[in-house]
Amino acid sequence: MSDDEGEEQVMVTAGERLRAAREAANMSLEDVATTTRIPTRHLSSLEAGEFAKLPAPTYSVGFARSYAAAVGLDRNEIGEQVRAEIGGTRLAPHQAEPFEPMDPKRTMPRWLILAVIAGIVAVALLVTWLNNRSLNAPDTVTEEAAPADTFAPAPAAAVPVAQQPVSITATAEAWVQIKDGATLLKEGVMTAGEKFDVPPTATAPTLTTGKAEALTIAVGTATAPQVGPSATKVRDVSLRPADLLRGPAVAVAAPSPAARPVAAPPASTATAEPMPPPTQ
């Protein structure tokens, strides 16, 4: 064999060596692309020696070195051969190494990356919740510590009508007689503004007056209707709270004409007029 034939056999391009090693390893371009994360079009251009289709000489050298490592060749030797085929020179010591994809075996697993992101989000949410809770904590403690009955007073028990106090106030001079059965409680002229409270111990209090319109009778906080017609004497009007609130139809006890004596003189009809106050 001549020297020329031996030289031709030695001149095997880096791309051909890479393809031969790939085929010997029974790997496809897709398998190499998955391992090196280099697009298959760049791997195909590298095998064909079409360096013009690659991004840049430094990238081509980096791709060749990663390809060589994936198929079991010496990455430095293949890188230098590709550099020589491109026409580049060896990088000076102070120059940066050419770009080459990261080895997939040294990359962080995807599940671990997602777990780290989820942990960061969870911590951020926890910090936000704790901040909001600290801002609202004083109000919450005050509401929980304070008893429910501190803010709302207990409703007052309703007093029955029969136990309501009864008071009589004169708006003008009027003669009155107030009794509790046979017991005389008050008798005489009440002046304007004078007030009389019926004793709460009275069991059957009654009122007799000749000037009903001059009296205002209160039952608790309510004002009872007038106990009789104006300018008319009324006799033995019940001063019980319930009777007063029902009005004069029940409370007024005026004597009927049939109950008057037959022999009584005609002057007995004068009871419809105001009764003059008796002499004290």
Steps between C-alpha positions, in 0.01 A plus 500: 500500500640842402541796732219688325255217561595481870456877537151479344405227745619709796308815394165413654295803597374554854141471376568162343663377822200618700255329263697178503515497880126570517415217266736268687313589820171427321375854565294728280534876464189534718668295774805727489278809498317372810828435679679821403194727460637614165248534214523220245554748214821618666613141557432419134697808385783403733521148355494638143765763580262781402631745757341796319161375615607502864462811717871588544839327509510498880154342511606243241797398714277473807243289312775268375641448847157417646427268207833321552434448869155352421639239256816410697768700314763733645320834526819709500642323196178540301471862609850582377440321171181694438679823586769412245243411236320827551828689470506633855796502732541369851351735762745689709503413873332832592215448252168349602421141421259449210135445578389143546166376632485379856531136563145366565635278779611809691180696458242527779199269454181670387300371798754652736474838327120491526524402867730794572262743324201360689688537829581864427136574415382325819741702716385825338133414566579406860681829565209697350248314716703558816528872424125534449433305819734723703320810372158365595608332825404785746144525371456123512630472857274783618193342349577155641597625846199726549189322626196519283287674763753785542381685192125434514309581818247246614148594388283632777216275602161629388284622791141366488227759442342424836824604672551827311501810724205741473545875549243783474614850398272804499525737204249736666324523835274198555333338798580134542421219734722193487420192705618145535181319593393667826839665553520866396832569330448861391214747494510867409598743229810425292668809361656522155823299492421304814564127475369205699640148475260219574662273757614172342346317797148620412282207394188678370575871458222725360470864395211743531535845342289770345761612250642203312654713224727669757671173594773310315538140613819310412536121513870434499631686195161502324228763535153361568192634319293769674291331770177674409332773296613855553303714750334187639532340839624145495475273800697198617716469186730200536866599525629151421757521216314261270166682552655840435665387176173351371340843516189660653261249343610261774657728757215754537239378746226768465176425687211407272163687522325179605717476808395845622217520763155564348419756768815695437440864408569614142815672622681161492562544128757763580766230527579558133646839590827568671493437873619793705775407740374441854602728777801372676 
